[in-house]
Amino acid sequence: EDAIFSPTFADPVTGYAAYLDVDSAINYYLINELVKNVDGDLRRSTYLFKKRGGKLTFGPVWDFDIALGNDEGDGDEPAGWLIRWAPWFERLFQDPAFEARVKAKWALLKSSGQLNDVFAYIDRRALYLSHVQERNFQLWDILSIIVYPNSVAMGTYSGEVTYMKDWLRARIAWMDAEFAR
């Protein structure tokens, strides 16, 4: 934190890059911002590690229960930054080199098709879970009930999957437009 918030924070020798694995920070930022993970704001469910002699590294990412539009507060709308306003990331984005690397990584994810591939993955996981979700919702009949902190209740499992995919498509479009600025 001393390096991140120092007057020379962007200096590659004495600033944050001397202590922080910047690639891992960018990956952490993008996945949590993409899904608008309320728990990814560095105040709660954040995991970092540091190997002896190494740099502080973000990861693994986890705790996505309040993400992908599944929050009636900060995370329900596809538009708007969330993780960017975490103090560390707000400061990192003041470094034009960091912002350029984030935009480059986003462009790479788009051009490689990885952002589109996630929808096929969602479909495969939804199919894989189709039988266990039936038993789950027989036991807990909540598909038509808004359970805090959820912002919607679609009434069916397929409706929930469709909502999540539609939300994610809108989120990708919004982020893509913002990164293009």
TORTORZA-900011 format. One line per 4 residues: number of its first residue (from 1); their letters; for each residue x, y, z of N, C-alpha, C, O, CB. Coordinates in nm, 3 decimals. Glycine has a CB too. Example, Ala and Ser with C-alpha at 12.3 -4.5 7.8 and 13.67 -1.06 7.14 Angstrom:
BEGIN
1 = AS = 1.319,-0.569,0.780,1.230,-0.450,0.780,1.320,-0.330,0.780,1.424,-0.332,0.846,1.131,-0.447,0.905 | 1.285,-0.225,0.708,1.367,-0.106,0.714,1.290,0.003,0.787,1.341,0.114,0.804,1.408,-0.060,0.572
This chain:
BEGIN
1 = EDAI = 0.083,-0.119,0.000,0.000,0.000,0.000,0.087,0.125,0.000,0.051,0.225,-0.062,-0.094,0.000,0.121 | 0.200,0.120,0.069,0.289,0.236,0.066,0.331,0.267,-0.078,0.335,0.383,-0.117,0.414,0.210,0.154 | 0.361,0.163,-0.156,0.404,0.185,-0.295,0.288,0.232,-0.381,0.304,0.323,-0.462,0.463,0.056,-0.353 | 0.172,0.172,-0.364,0.055,0.208,-0.446,0.013,0.353,-0.422,-0.025,0.423,-0.516,-0.063,0.115,-0.416
5 = FSPT = 0.021,0.397,-0.299,-0.027,0.531,-0.266,0.085,0.635,-0.255,0.063,0.747,-0.208,-0.104,0.527,-0.137 | 0.204,0.599,-0.297,0.316,0.694,-0.291,0.307,0.791,-0.408,0.240,0.764,-0.507,0.452,0.619,-0.292 | 0.374,0.905,-0.396,0.375,1.001,-0.507,0.439,0.944,-0.633,0.409,0.988,-0.744,0.448,1.129,-0.466 | 0.529,0.846,-0.617,0.597,0.785,-0.732,0.541,0.645,-0.762,0.615,0.558,-0.808,0.747,0.777,-0.706
9 = FADP = 0.412,0.625,-0.736,0.351,0.492,-0.748,0.366,0.432,-0.888,0.372,0.310,-0.900,0.205,0.499,-0.712 | 0.373,0.513,-0.992,0.380,0.461,-1.129,0.522,0.431,-1.174,0.542,0.376,-1.282,0.317,0.559,-1.224 | 0.621,0.465,-1.093,0.759,0.438,-1.129,0.781,0.287,-1.131,0.753,0.221,-1.031,0.857,0.507,-1.029 | 0.829,0.230,-1.242,0.843,0.084,-1.251,0.946,0.025,-1.156,0.944,-0.096,-1.130,0.878,0.046,-1.390
13 = VTGY = 1.037,0.106,-1.104,1.142,0.056,-1.015,1.101,0.069,-0.868,1.124,-0.022,-0.789,1.273,0.130,-1.040 | 1.042,0.181,-0.831,1.011,0.205,-0.690,0.861,0.203,-0.660,0.822,0.203,-0.543,1.068,0.338,-0.649 | 0.778,0.200,-0.762,0.633,0.202,-0.742,0.573,0.064,-0.725,0.643,-0.032,-0.693,0.568,0.272,-0.858 | 0.443,0.056,-0.748,0.368,-0.068,-0.723,0.420,-0.187,-0.803,0.416,-0.300,-0.753,0.223,-0.047,-0.754
17 = AAYL = 0.467,-0.166,-0.925,0.511,-0.277,-1.010,0.631,-0.351,-0.952,0.657,-0.466,-0.989,0.544,-0.226,-1.150 | 0.705,-0.286,-0.863,0.818,-0.353,-0.798,0.772,-0.457,-0.696,0.849,-0.546,-0.660,0.908,-0.249,-0.730 | 0.649,-0.445,-0.652,0.599,-0.532,-0.544,0.478,-0.616,-0.584,0.445,-0.713,-0.515,0.563,-0.448,-0.425 | 0.412,-0.580,-0.693,0.286,-0.642,-0.730,0.298,-0.712,-0.864,0.350,-0.654,-0.960,0.174,-0.537,-0.736
21 = DVDS = 0.252,-0.836,-0.871,0.243,-0.906,-0.999,0.130,-0.840,-1.078,0.013,-0.869,-1.055,0.217,-1.062,-0.979 | 0.166,-0.752,-1.168,0.068,-0.669,-1.237,-0.024,-0.753,-1.325,-0.143,-0.723,-1.334,0.138,-0.563,-1.322 | 0.028,-0.856,-1.390,-0.058,-0.942,-1.473,-0.168,-1.007,-1.389,-0.283,-1.015,-1.433,0.025,-1.050,-1.543 | -0.133,-1.052,-1.270,-0.235,-1.115,-1.185,-0.337,-1.012,-1.138,-0.455,-1.044,-1.124,-0.170,-1.184,-1.062
25 = AINY = -0.293,-0.889,-1.115,-0.386,-0.783,-1.076,-0.483,-0.752,-1.190,-0.602,-0.731,-1.166,-0.310,-0.655,-1.035 | -0.432,-0.749,-1.312,-0.516,-0.723,-1.428,-0.617,-0.837,-1.447,-0.735,-0.811,-1.471,-0.429,-0.706,-1.556 | -0.572,-0.959,-1.437,-0.664,-1.073,-1.451,-0.771,-1.071,-1.342,-0.889,-1.091,-1.370,-0.586,-1.206,-1.445 | -0.728,-1.046,-1.220,-0.823,-1.037,-1.109,-0.924,-0.927,-1.135,-1.045,-0.946,-1.119,-0.749,-1.012,-0.975
29 = YLIN = -0.874,-0.812,-1.174,-0.962,-0.699,-1.200,-1.064,-0.733,-1.308,-1.184,-0.712,-1.290,-0.881,-0.576,-1.241 | -1.018,-0.785,-1.420,-1.108,-0.809,-1.533,-1.215,-0.913,-1.503,-1.331,-0.893,-1.538,-1.029,-0.852,-1.654 | -1.180,-1.023,-1.439,-1.283,-1.124,-1.412,-1.385,-1.071,-1.312,-1.504,-1.094,-1.328,-1.219,-1.255,-1.360 | -1.340,-1.003,-1.210,-1.433,-0.952,-1.109,-1.516,-0.836,-1.163,-1.633,-0.823,-1.129,-1.357,-0.908,-0.985
33 = ELVK = -1.455,-0.752,-1.245,-1.531,-0.641,-1.305,-1.629,-0.695,-1.409,-1.742,-0.647,-1.417,-1.436,-0.538,-1.370 | -1.587,-0.792,-1.487,-1.675,-0.850,-1.589,-1.804,-0.902,-1.529,-1.912,-0.875,-1.582,-1.603,-0.964,-1.662 | -1.794,-0.974,-1.420,-1.915,-1.032,-1.359,-1.972,-0.941,-1.251,-2.071,-0.975,-1.185,-1.885,-1.170,-1.298 | -1.910,-0.825,-1.232,-1.952,-0.726,-1.132,-1.970,-0.793,-0.996,-2.075,-0.786,-0.934,-2.085,-0.656,-1.176
37 = NVDG = -1.862,-0.859,-0.954,-1.862,-0.936,-0.830,-1.851,-0.842,-0.710,-1.747,-0.782,-0.686,-1.746,-1.038,-0.831 | -1.958,-0.832,-0.636,-1.963,-0.743,-0.520,-1.854,-0.781,-0.418,-1.802,-0.694,-0.348,-2.102,-0.748,-0.453 | -1.820,-0.908,-0.410,-1.717,-0.953,-0.316,-1.576,-0.937,-0.370,-1.480,-0.973,-0.302,-1.741,-1.097,-0.278 | -1.560,-0.886,-0.491,-1.428,-0.872,-0.550,-1.366,-0.736,-0.532,-1.271,-0.702,-0.602,-1.436,-0.902,-0.694
41 = DLRR = -1.419,-0.657,-0.440,-1.375,-0.517,-0.424,-1.256,-0.500,-0.328,-1.229,-0.388,-0.285,-1.490,-0.434,-0.376 | -1.189,-0.606,-0.296,-1.069,-0.606,-0.211,-1.099,-0.581,-0.063,-1.006,-0.565,0.016,-0.972,-0.500,-0.260 | -1.225,-0.578,-0.025,-1.259,-0.558,0.115,-1.305,-0.688,0.181,-1.301,-0.701,0.303,-1.368,-0.452,0.129 | -1.348,-0.782,0.101,-1.405,-0.904,0.158,-1.330,-1.026,0.107,-1.218,-1.052,0.151,-1.554,-0.914,0.125
45 = STYL = -1.389,-1.099,0.018,-1.337,-1.229,-0.026,-1.228,-1.216,-0.131,-1.248,-1.248,-0.248,-1.450,-1.314,-0.081 | -1.114,-1.169,-0.089,-1.000,-1.153,-0.179,-0.886,-1.239,-0.130,-0.852,-1.238,-0.011,-0.957,-1.004,-0.190 | -0.828,-1.313,-0.221,-0.715,-1.398,-0.186,-0.592,-1.348,-0.263,-0.596,-1.333,-0.385,-0.745,-1.547,-0.218 | -0.486,-1.325,-0.191,-0.357,-1.288,-0.249,-0.250,-1.375,-0.183,-0.268,-1.422,-0.071,-0.327,-1.134,-0.229
49 = FKKR = -0.141,-1.394,-0.253,-0.030,-1.469,-0.193,0.101,-1.408,-0.240,0.106,-1.332,-0.337,-0.038,-1.620,-0.230 | 0.207,-1.443,-0.169,0.340,-1.396,-0.205,0.440,-1.507,-0.177,0.460,-1.548,-0.063,0.378,-1.267,-0.126 | 0.502,-1.554,-0.283,0.608,-1.652,-0.265,0.732,-1.580,-0.213,0.755,-1.463,-0.243,0.639,-1.727,-0.398 | 0.811,-1.653,-0.135,0.933,-1.594,-0.081,1.017,-1.535,-0.195,1.051,-1.604,-0.290,1.015,-1.699,-0.002
53 = GGKL = 1.049,-1.408,-0.183,1.128,-1.339,-0.285,1.047,-1.295,-0.406,1.101,-1.231,-0.497,1.238,-1.427,-0.330 | 0.919,-1.327,-0.408,0.836,-1.292,-0.523,0.752,-1.168,-0.497,0.771,-1.096,-0.399,0.745,-1.407,-0.558 | 0.661,-1.145,-0.588,0.573,-1.030,-0.577,0.436,-1.072,-0.524,0.399,-1.189,-0.533,0.560,-0.959,-0.712 | 0.364,-0.977,-0.471,0.228,-1.000,-0.424,0.142,-1.034,-0.546,0.139,-0.960,-0.644,0.172,-0.876,-0.348
57 = TFGP = 0.071,-1.148,-0.538,-0.002,-1.202,-0.652,-0.149,-1.220,-0.616,-0.181,-1.274,-0.511,0.060,-1.336,-0.698 | -0.236,-1.176,-0.704,-0.380,-1.195,-0.686,-0.419,-1.335,-0.729,-0.371,-1.387,-0.830,-0.460,-1.089,-0.765 | -0.506,-1.396,-0.651,-0.563,-1.524,-0.692,-0.548,-1.629,-0.587,-0.469,-1.615,-0.494,-0.501,-1.571,-0.819 | -0.623,-1.735,-0.602,-0.723,-1.754,-0.707,-0.848,-1.669,-0.681,-0.875,-1.626,-0.569,-0.760,-1.902,-0.718
61 = VWDF = -0.924,-1.647,-0.788,-1.050,-1.576,-0.773,-1.154,-1.674,-0.721,-1.148,-1.793,-0.750,-1.096,-1.511,-0.908 | -1.249,-1.622,-0.644,-1.353,-1.707,-0.588,-1.465,-1.622,-0.532,-1.459,-1.499,-0.535,-1.295,-1.799,-0.477 | -1.567,-1.688,-0.482,-1.681,-1.626,-0.416,-1.761,-1.538,-0.512,-1.760,-1.415,-0.503,-1.634,-1.543,-0.297 | -1.831,-1.603,-0.604,-1.908,-1.534,-0.707,-2.059,-1.546,-0.684,-2.136,-1.538,-0.780,-1.872,-1.589,-0.843
65 = DIAL = -2.101,-1.564,-0.560,-2.245,-1.579,-0.536,-2.320,-1.447,-0.552,-2.440,-1.449,-0.582,-2.269,-1.634,-0.397 | -2.254,-1.335,-0.534,-2.318,-1.205,-0.551,-2.254,-1.139,-0.673,-2.182,-1.040,-0.661,-2.304,-1.114,-0.421 | -2.281,-1.196,-0.790,-2.223,-1.150,-0.915,-2.321,-1.178,-1.029,-2.425,-1.239,-1.007,-2.086,-1.219,-0.942 | -2.287,-1.135,-1.147,-2.367,-1.162,-1.267,-2.511,-1.116,-1.252,-2.604,-1.186,-1.292,-2.363,-1.310,-1.299
69 = GNDE = -2.530,-0.998,-1.195,-2.664,-0.943,-1.179,-2.741,-1.000,-1.063,-2.861,-0.976,-1.051,-2.741,-0.964,-1.303 | -2.674,-1.074,-0.978,-2.738,-1.143,-0.866,-2.726,-1.061,-0.737,-2.693,-1.115,-0.631,-2.676,-1.283,-0.846 | -2.753,-0.932,-0.748,-2.743,-0.844,-0.631,-2.834,-0.725,-0.651,-2.826,-0.656,-0.752,-2.597,-0.798,-0.608 | -2.920,-0.701,-0.556,-3.014,-0.589,-0.569,-2.949,-0.454,-0.541,-3.015,-0.351,-0.551,-3.131,-0.608,-0.478
73 = GDGD = -2.823,-0.455,-0.505,-2.755,-0.329,-0.473,-2.666,-0.284,-0.584,-2.713,-0.242,-0.690,-2.675,-0.344,-0.346 | -2.535,-0.293,-0.563,-2.437,-0.240,-0.657,-2.423,-0.321,-0.785,-2.379,-0.268,-0.887,-2.305,-0.231,-0.591 | -2.460,-0.447,-0.782,-2.425,-0.533,-0.894,-2.537,-0.575,-0.986,-2.514,-0.658,-1.073,-2.364,-0.650,-0.844 | -2.657,-0.521,-0.971,-2.767,-0.574,-1.052,-2.772,-0.518,-1.193,-2.822,-0.585,-1.283,-2.896,-0.547,-0.985
77 = EPAG = -2.723,-0.398,-1.216,-2.725,-0.337,-1.349,-2.596,-0.373,-1.425,-2.488,-0.369,-1.367,-2.741,-0.182,-1.339 | -2.608,-0.407,-1.554,-2.487,-0.440,-1.631,-2.393,-0.321,-1.651,-2.273,-0.341,-1.669,-2.526,-0.494,-1.766 | -2.445,-0.201,-1.649,-2.360,-0.082,-1.670,-2.298,-0.037,-1.538,-2.351,-0.063,-1.430,-2.442,0.033,-1.733 | -2.187,0.031,-1.549,-2.122,0.090,-1.432,-2.004,0.010,-1.381,-2.008,-0.113,-1.375,-2.221,0.106,-1.323
81 = WLIR = -1.900,0.082,-1.346,-1.783,0.018,-1.285,-1.814,-0.016,-1.139,-1.888,0.056,-1.073,-1.657,0.109,-1.295 | -1.757,-0.124,-1.092,-1.770,-0.161,-0.950,-1.632,-0.182,-0.889,-1.597,-0.114,-0.793,-1.856,-0.289,-0.935 | -1.555,-0.272,-0.944,-1.423,-0.306,-0.889,-1.324,-0.191,-0.912,-1.232,-0.172,-0.833,-1.370,-0.436,-0.953 | -1.343,-0.116,-1.017,-1.253,-0.005,-1.048,-1.248,0.095,-0.933,-1.147,0.165,-0.918,-1.297,0.066,-1.176
85 = WAPW = -1.352,0.104,-0.853,-1.354,0.202,-0.745,-1.298,0.148,-0.613,-1.296,0.220,-0.513,-1.495,0.252,-0.723 | -1.254,0.021,-0.611,-1.180,-0.028,-0.494,-1.052,0.056,-0.483,-0.990,0.085,-0.586,-1.147,-0.184,-0.506 | -1.012,0.097,-0.364,-0.900,0.191,-0.350,-0.774,0.154,-0.429,-0.715,0.240,-0.494,-0.864,0.204,-0.206 | -0.731,0.028,-0.424,-0.611,-0.009,-0.498,-0.631,0.009,-0.648,-0.547,0.067,-0.716,-0.571,-0.155,-0.467
89 = FERL = -0.744,-0.040,-0.699,-0.765,-0.029,-0.844,-0.791,0.114,-0.887,-0.748,0.154,-0.996,-0.882,-0.117,-0.886 | -0.858,0.190,-0.806,-0.877,0.331,-0.840,-0.741,0.399,-0.859,-0.721,0.478,-0.951,-0.960,0.404,-0.729 | -0.648,0.367,-0.771,-0.514,0.424,-0.780,-0.438,0.368,-0.900,-0.373,0.443,-0.973,-0.435,0.397,-0.650 | -0.446,0.236,-0.922,-0.375,0.176,-1.034,-0.421,0.234,-1.167,-0.341,0.250,-1.259,-0.395,0.025,-1.033
93 = FQDP = -0.549,0.264,-1.178,-0.600,0.321,-1.303,-0.555,0.465,-1.324,-0.577,0.521,-1.431,-0.751,0.315,-1.304 | -0.493,0.526,-1.225,-0.434,0.659,-1.243,-0.301,0.650,-1.318,-0.245,0.751,-1.361,-0.414,0.729,-1.107 | -0.250,0.528,-1.333,-0.128,0.504,-1.410,-0.170,0.469,-1.553,-0.230,0.364,-1.575,-0.040,0.390,-1.346 | -0.138,0.554,-1.651,-0.178,0.525,-1.789,-0.124,0.391,-1.840,-0.187,0.327,-1.924,-0.130,0.636,-1.879
97 = AFEA = -0.009,0.349,-1.790,0.047,0.221,-1.833,-0.040,0.105,-1.785,-0.060,0.008,-1.858,0.192,0.204,-1.780 | -0.091,0.114,-1.662,-0.179,0.009,-1.611,-0.308,0.005,-1.692,-0.352,-0.102,-1.734,-0.211,0.033,-1.461 | -0.368,0.121,-1.715,-0.492,0.125,-1.792,-0.471,0.069,-1.933,-0.556,-0.003,-1.984,-0.546,0.269,-1.799 | -0.359,0.101,-1.994,-0.329,0.050,-2.128,-0.318,-0.102,-2.128,-0.365,-0.168,-2.220,-0.200,0.112,-2.181
101 = RVKA = -0.256,-0.157,-2.023,-0.242,-0.303,-2.014,-0.377,-0.369,-1.991,-0.402,-0.477,-2.044,-0.145,-0.341,-1.901 | -0.465,-0.307,-1.913,-0.600,-0.361,-1.893,-0.674,-0.363,-2.026,-0.736,-0.464,-2.061,-0.678,-0.278,-1.787 | -0.670,-0.253,-2.098,-0.738,-0.246,-2.227,-0.681,-0.347,-2.326,-0.756,-0.407,-2.404,-0.728,-0.105,-2.285 | -0.550,-0.366,-2.325,-0.487,-0.464,-2.414,-0.531,-0.606,-2.380,-0.557,-0.687,-2.469,-0.334,-0.452,-2.406
105 = KWAL = -0.539,-0.636,-2.253,-0.584,-0.769,-2.211,-0.729,-0.792,-2.252,-0.764,-0.900,-2.299,-0.568,-0.786,-2.057 | -0.814,-0.690,-2.234,-0.954,-0.700,-2.276,-0.961,-0.726,-2.427,-1.037,-0.812,-2.472,-1.032,-0.569,-2.240 | -0.883,-0.652,-2.504,-0.882,-0.670,-2.649,-0.838,-0.811,-2.686,-0.892,-0.870,-2.780,-0.790,-0.567,-2.715 | -0.741,-0.864,-2.615,-0.695,-1.001,-2.640,-0.805,-1.103,-2.607,-0.826,-1.198,-2.683,-0.569,-1.030,-2.556
109 = LKSS = -0.874,-1.083,-2.496,-0.984,-1.174,-2.459,-1.093,-1.172,-2.565,-1.151,-1.276,-2.598,-1.043,-1.136,-2.322 | -1.122,-1.054,-2.618,-1.224,-1.042,-2.724,-1.177,-1.107,-2.853,-1.249,-1.187,-2.912,-1.258,-0.894,-2.748 | -1.057,-1.072,-2.897,-1.009,-1.121,-3.027,-0.987,-1.271,-3.028,-0.998,-1.335,-3.133,-0.880,-1.050,-3.065 | -0.956,-1.328,-2.912,-0.934,-1.473,-2.905,-1.065,-1.551,-2.894,-1.066,-1.674,-2.902,-0.844,-1.506,-2.786
113 = GQLN = -1.176,-1.479,-2.875,-1.307,-1.545,-2.863,-1.341,-1.592,-2.724,-1.447,-1.650,-2.703,-1.313,-1.660,-2.955 | -1.254,-1.568,-2.627,-1.278,-1.619,-2.492,-1.402,-1.558,-2.428,-1.471,-1.625,-2.351,-1.157,-1.592,-2.405 | -1.431,-1.432,-2.459,-1.551,-1.371,-2.401,-1.678,-1.435,-2.458,-1.778,-1.444,-2.388,-1.552,-1.220,-2.427 | -1.674,-1.478,-2.582,-1.789,-1.547,-2.641,-1.795,-1.693,-2.598,-1.904,-1.749,-2.584,-1.783,-1.539,-2.793
117 = DVFA = -1.679,-1.756,-2.577,-1.675,-1.897,-2.537,-1.745,-1.921,-2.404,-1.792,-2.031,-2.378,-1.531,-1.944,-2.529 | -1.752,-1.820,-2.320,-1.813,-1.838,-2.189,-1.961,-1.877,-2.200,-2.013,-1.944,-2.111,-1.799,-1.709,-2.106 | -2.028,-1.836,-2.306,-2.170,-1.868,-2.320,-2.191,-2.016,-2.348,-2.286,-2.076,-2.297,-2.232,-1.784,-2.432 | -2.105,-2.076,-2.427,-2.112,-2.221,-2.450,-2.081,-2.296,-2.321,-2.142,-2.399,-2.291,-2.015,-2.263,-2.563
121 = YIDR = -1.986,-2.244,-2.244,-1.952,-2.305,-2.115,-2.072,-2.299,-2.021,-2.103,-2.397,-1.953,-1.831,-2.233,-2.052 | -2.140,-2.185,-2.016,-2.260,-2.172,-1.931,-2.363,-2.275,-1.973,-2.424,-2.339,-1.887,-2.319,-2.030,-1.940 | -2.385,-2.291,-2.102,-2.483,-2.389,-2.151,-2.444,-2.531,-2.111,-2.530,-2.609,-2.069,-2.497,-2.380,-2.303 | -2.317,-2.564,-2.122,-2.271,-2.698,-2.083,-2.292,-2.722,-1.934,-2.339,-2.828,-1.894,-2.123,-2.718,-2.119
125 = RALY = -2.258,-2.622,-1.851,-2.275,-2.638,-1.705,-2.422,-2.644,-1.667,-2.460,-2.720,-1.578,-2.206,-2.521,-1.630 | -2.505,-2.566,-1.734,-2.649,-2.569,-1.706,-2.706,-2.708,-1.738,-2.788,-2.760,-1.662,-2.724,-2.461,-1.789 | -2.663,-2.766,-1.849,-2.708,-2.901,-1.884,-2.656,-3.002,-1.782,-2.731,-3.089,-1.737,-2.661,-2.939,-2.026 | -2.530,-2.991,-1.745,-2.470,-3.082,-1.647,-2.545,-3.077,-1.514,-2.563,-3.180,-1.449,-2.322,-3.047,-1.626
129 = LSHV = -2.589,-2.959,-1.474,-2.658,-2.941,-1.346,-2.810,-2.959,-1.355,-2.880,-2.944,-1.255,-2.627,-2.804,-1.290 | -2.859,-2.990,-1.473,-3.004,-2.990,-1.493,-3.077,-3.087,-1.401,-3.187,-3.056,-1.354,-3.035,-3.023,-1.636 | -3.021,-3.203,-1.374,-3.091,-3.299,-1.287,-3.081,-3.262,-1.139,-3.179,-3.273,-1.066,-3.034,-3.439,-1.309 | -2.965,-3.218,-1.096,-2.951,-3.183,-0.954,-3.026,-3.056,-0.920,-3.074,-3.040,-0.808,-2.803,-3.166,-0.918
133 = QERN = -3.039,-2.964,-1.016,-3.116,-2.843,-0.988,-3.263,-2.877,-0.966,-3.330,-2.811,-0.887,-3.102,-2.742,-1.104 | -3.313,-2.981,-1.034,-3.453,-3.022,-1.012,-3.473,-3.065,-0.868,-3.569,-3.023,-0.803,-3.492,-3.138,-1.108 | -3.383,-3.147,-0.817,-3.393,-3.192,-0.678,-3.376,-3.074,-0.582,-3.445,-3.065,-0.481,-3.288,-3.301,-0.649 | -3.283,-2.985,-0.614,-3.260,-2.868,-0.529,-3.388,-2.786,-0.514,-3.427,-2.749,-0.403,-3.147,-2.780,-0.588
137 = FQLW = -3.453,-2.756,-0.626,-3.569,-2.668,-0.621,-3.697,-2.741,-0.580,-3.799,-2.677,-0.552,-3.589,-2.602,-0.755 | -3.693,-2.875,-0.578,-3.803,-2.947,-0.514,-3.795,-2.930,-0.363,-3.896,-2.916,-0.295,-3.800,-3.098,-0.553 | -3.673,-2.932,-0.313,-3.652,-2.915,-0.170,-3.671,-2.769,-0.128,-3.734,-2.741,-0.026,-3.512,-2.963,-0.131 | -3.616,-2.677,-0.205,-3.627,-2.533,-0.176,-3.699,-2.467,-0.293,-3.636,-2.429,-0.392,-3.486,-2.468,-0.151
141 = DILS = -3.826,-2.452,-0.283,-3.910,-2.400,-0.390,-3.902,-2.247,-0.393,-3.993,-2.177,-0.348,-4.058,-2.446,-0.372 | -3.791,-2.197,-0.448,-3.766,-2.052,-0.443,-3.749,-1.989,-0.581,-3.713,-1.871,-0.589,-3.644,-2.024,-0.359 | -3.771,-2.062,-0.687,-3.747,-2.007,-0.820,-3.835,-1.886,-0.852,-3.799,-1.806,-0.938,-3.770,-2.113,-0.923 | -3.946,-1.873,-0.786,-4.035,-1.758,-0.810,-4.031,-1.657,-0.695,-4.113,-1.566,-0.689,-4.178,-1.807,-0.830
145 = IIVY = -3.934,-1.674,-0.605,-3.924,-1.588,-0.487,-3.792,-1.513,-0.492,-3.686,-1.573,-0.512,-3.936,-1.670,-0.355 | -3.797,-1.382,-0.475,-3.673,-1.305,-0.467,-3.614,-1.326,-0.328,-3.674,-1.288,-0.227,-3.698,-1.152,-0.496 | -3.497,-1.386,-0.324,-3.427,-1.415,-0.199,-3.308,-1.319,-0.191,-3.223,-1.318,-0.280,-3.381,-1.566,-0.192 | -3.303,-1.240,-0.084,-3.196,-1.142,-0.068,-3.060,-1.208,-0.083,-3.038,-1.315,-0.025,-3.206,-1.074,0.068
149 = PNSV = -2.969,-1.151,-0.158,-2.967,-1.021,-0.220,-3.007,-1.022,-0.368,-2.980,-0.926,-0.439,-2.831,-0.962,-0.206 | -3.071,-1.129,-0.414,-3.110,-1.138,-0.555,-3.202,-1.023,-0.594,-3.282,-0.976,-0.512,-3.178,-1.272,-0.584 | -3.192,-0.979,-0.718,-3.276,-0.870,-0.765,-3.392,-0.918,-0.850,-3.487,-0.843,-0.874,-3.194,-0.772,-0.844 | -3.387,-1.044,-0.895,-3.494,-1.100,-0.977,-3.521,-1.245,-0.938,-3.437,-1.310,-0.875,-3.458,-1.092,-1.127
153 = AMGT = -3.637,-1.293,-0.975,-3.673,-1.435,-0.964,-3.742,-1.470,-1.094,-3.852,-1.423,-1.120,-3.765,-1.466,-0.837 | -3.679,-1.552,-1.175,-3.728,-1.577,-1.310,-3.835,-1.687,-1.316,-3.904,-1.700,-1.417,-3.614,-1.614,-1.399 | -3.849,-1.765,-1.211,-3.954,-1.866,-1.206,-3.915,-2.004,-1.255,-3.980,-2.103,-1.220,-4.068,-1.820,-1.285 | -3.809,-2.013,-1.336,-3.762,-2.143,-1.384,-3.609,-2.144,-1.387,-3.544,-2.039,-1.389,-3.819,-2.174,-1.525
157 = YSGE = -3.555,-2.263,-1.386,-3.410,-2.279,-1.396,-3.360,-2.223,-1.529,-3.262,-2.148,-1.532,-3.369,-2.427,-1.382 | -3.426,-2.257,-1.637,-3.384,-2.206,-1.768,-3.399,-2.054,-1.774,-3.318,-1.987,-1.838,-3.466,-2.272,-1.882 | -3.500,-2.001,-1.708,-3.516,-1.856,-1.701,-3.400,-1.790,-1.628,-3.354,-1.683,-1.668,-3.647,-1.820,-1.633 | -3.354,-1.853,-1.521,-3.239,-1.799,-1.446,-3.113,-1.802,-1.532,-3.034,-1.707,-1.532,-3.217,-1.879,-1.316
161 = VTYM = -3.093,-1.913,-1.605,-2.975,-1.924,-1.691,-2.981,-1.818,-1.802,-2.880,-1.754,-1.832,-2.964,-2.066,-1.752 | -3.097,-1.801,-1.862,-3.114,-1.701,-1.967,-3.090,-1.561,-1.913,-3.024,-1.480,-1.978,-3.253,-1.711,-2.028 | -3.144,-1.532,-1.795,-3.121,-1.401,-1.733,-2.971,-1.375,-1.715,-2.922,-1.267,-1.749,-3.192,-1.392,-1.597 | -2.899,-1.474,-1.663,-2.756,-1.457,-1.640,-2.682,-1.432,-1.771,-2.597,-1.344,-1.778,-2.699,-1.581,-1.569
165 = KDWL = -2.713,-1.508,-1.874,-2.646,-1.490,-2.003,-2.681,-1.355,-2.065,-2.593,-1.288,-2.119,-2.685,-1.604,-2.099 | -2.806,-1.314,-2.058,-2.845,-1.183,-2.111,-2.774,-1.071,-2.036,-2.727,-0.975,-2.096,-2.998,-1.165,-2.102 | -2.768,-1.085,-1.904,-2.698,-0.985,-1.822,-2.551,-0.978,-1.863,-2.496,-0.869,-1.878,-2.712,-1.018,-1.672 | -2.489,-1.094,-1.880,-2.347,-1.098,-1.915,-2.322,-1.040,-2.054,-2.223,-0.969,-2.074,-2.295,-1.242,-1.908
169 = RARI = -2.409,-1.069,-2.149,-2.395,-1.008,-2.282,-2.401,-0.855,-2.273,-2.320,-0.785,-2.334,-2.507,-1.059,-2.378 | -2.496,-0.805,-2.196,-2.508,-0.659,-2.179,-2.384,-0.603,-2.109,-2.338,-0.494,-2.143,-2.635,-0.624,-2.098 | -2.332,-0.676,-2.013,-2.212,-0.631,-1.939,-2.092,-0.624,-2.033,-2.017,-0.527,-2.031,-2.182,-0.726,-1.820 | -2.073,-0.727,-2.113,-1.961,-0.729,-2.208,-1.973,-0.612,-2.305,-1.875,-0.543,-2.333,-1.958,-0.864,-2.286
173 = AWMD = -2.093,-0.588,-2.355,-2.113,-0.477,-2.449,-2.081,-0.343,-2.381,-2.018,-0.257,-2.441,-2.259,-0.477,-2.502 | -2.124,-0.327,-2.258,-2.098,-0.203,-2.187,-1.948,-0.184,-2.164,-1.893,-0.077,-2.191,-2.172,-0.201,-2.052 | -1.882,-0.290,-2.114,-1.737,-0.279,-2.088,-1.661,-0.256,-2.216,-1.565,-0.178,-2.219,-1.685,-0.405,-2.017 | -1.701,-0.322,-2.323,-1.634,-0.306,-2.451,-1.643,-0.160,-2.498,-1.544,-0.103,-2.545,-1.695,-0.401,-2.556
177 = AEFA = -1.759,-0.102,-2.484,-1.776,0.039,-2.523,-1.691,0.131,-2.435,-1.632,0.227,-2.484,-1.924,0.079,-2.513 | -1.685,0.102,-2.306,-1.605,0.185,-2.216,-1.456,0.173,-2.244,-1.384,0.273,-2.243,-1.632,0.147,-2.071 | -1.409,0.051,-2.271,-1.266,0.032,-2.300,-1.228,0.090,-2.435,-1.111,0.119,-2.459,-1.231,-0.116,-2.296 | -1.325,0.108,-2.524,-1.297,0.164,-2.656,-1.278,0.316,-2.649,-1.230,0.377,-2.745,-1.411,0.130,-2.753
181 = R = -1.314,0.377,-2.538,-1.301,0.524,-2.525,-1.157,0.566,-2.517,-1.128,0.686,-2.506,-1.374,0.574,-2.402
